[in-house]
Amino acid sequence: MSDTRFAERVSVEQVEEGNNLAPKFDENGLIAAVTTDAKTGDVLMLGYMNAEALAKTIETGEAHYWSRSRKVLWHKGATSGLVQKVVDLRIDDDQDAVWLKVEVAGSGASCHVGYMSCFYRSIPTGEKPTPDLELEYQESSKTFDPTDVYGDAPNPTQL
Amino acid sequence: MSDTRFAERVSVEQVEEGNNLAPKFDENGLIAAVTTDAKTGDVLMLGYMNAEALAKTIETGEAHYWSRSRKVLWHKGATSGLVQKVVDLRIDDDQDAVWLKVEVAGSGASCHVGYMSCFYRSIPTGEKPTPDLELEYQESSKTFDPTDVYGDAPNPTQL
């Protein structure tokens, strides 16, 4: 797909070893985006960006994603105030994923459930998984009450 | 999709607030996997797992992915020796992504191009992107020569 904001992908060498930004969006027009806390190094969330969200993130230095559940451009923090300021924006070897190191405004939380990170539970390793396996909580309490912040907005989690 | 190794997804509350591992695989049967270096906190790579790769990672404590380019279960490091030992395995709120904190064997590299991290280039922010934007290298040299390690194996990067 040609996009006048980005370079065209012409060779593997250009994509992997060059200085061009030539992102590869998938069949849904999306690229994966990993967001980490610049201070703690914790992974806060894994989101997705379309070309517009990536361009807005580059232009503004604030994280924008594509909301797959709401199907809209999503300026993270627009509702909650928990804006993510981009300290460093990286692209990977084949340019189909980005990594954002961010400073989060306010309480520093990034998860709609109320935790700091969306990755608040660990999966125990060392045994074959069964439906009885129990996840272990790594965050003991929520930083906010989602109903206070989001009110009646539909939960983005889909079954 | 029902999988006898994992719990079934029965409610948003169970998925977000429960102790069940009830992962959601996408239309290609995959879940995104973010891998960070347990020591530095750097994001090393973004990969994908199918149900088998996730189960193998849980059972063995070593990272397994689904190679989308080769379409095979991929025990990371089987060719290069750069095995990723899982220190902590996390799942996100809606259970469609995992985060692996790993210790990498050998040189510690995780990128097939030869760098420590696949995310070796930064995208400058603050201006609207154009095709003339120049990426900035954050790693100055490769840790290995890919042709020594992978020989004639096809490059996984696709245009």
Interface residues (C-beta under 8 A of the other chain):
Chain A: T4 R5 F6 A7 E8 R9 V10 S11 V12 V15 E16 E17 G18 N19 N20 L21 K24 A32 V34 T36 T40 G41 D42 V43 M45 L46 L54 A55 T57 I58 E59 T60 G61 V86 D88 L89 R90 I91 D92 D93 D94 A97 V98 W99 C111 H112 V113 Y115 C118 F119 Y120 R121 S122 I123 P124 T125 G126 E127 K128 P129 T130 P131 L133 E134 L135 Q138 N155 P156 T157 Q158 L159
Chain B: T4 R5 F6 A7 E8 R9 V10 S11 V12 V15 E16 E17 G18 N19 N20 L21 K24 A32 V34 T36 T40 G41 D42 V43 M45 L46 L54 A55 T57 I58 E59 T60 G61 V86 D88 L89 R90 I91 D92 D93 D94 A97 V98 W99 C111 H112 V113 Y115 C118 F119 Y120 R121 S122 I123 P124 T125 G126 E127 K128 P129 T130 P131 L133 E134 L135 Q138 N155 P156 T157 Q158 L159
